[in-house]
Amino acid sequence: MFSEQLRSVRLAKGLTQAELAVRCGLHPNAIAQFECGGREPSLKNLVKLADGLGVTIDALVNGKK
């Protein structure tokens, strides 16, 4: 599930939700919503998340490196 993968990658990188939000240019509440499964990111935000975490989109969506 995307929400679990996002949280897992963020924690593995040692980032808080607020730190990730700053890196991605997103609101911290958006990160929280993505991680709890309250909403799915748009493609634009998915790219921002992957860039902010330094991983591929595939790593976030499918858990692949």
Sequence and secondary structure as in RCSB ss.txt:
>XXXX:A:sequence
MFSEQLRSVRLAKGLTQAELAVRCGLHPNAIAQFECGGREPSLKNLVKLADGLGVTIDALVNGKK
>XXXX:A:secstr
 HHHHHHHHHHHTT  HHHHHHHHT  HHHHHHHHHTS    HHHHHHHHHHHTS HHHHHH   
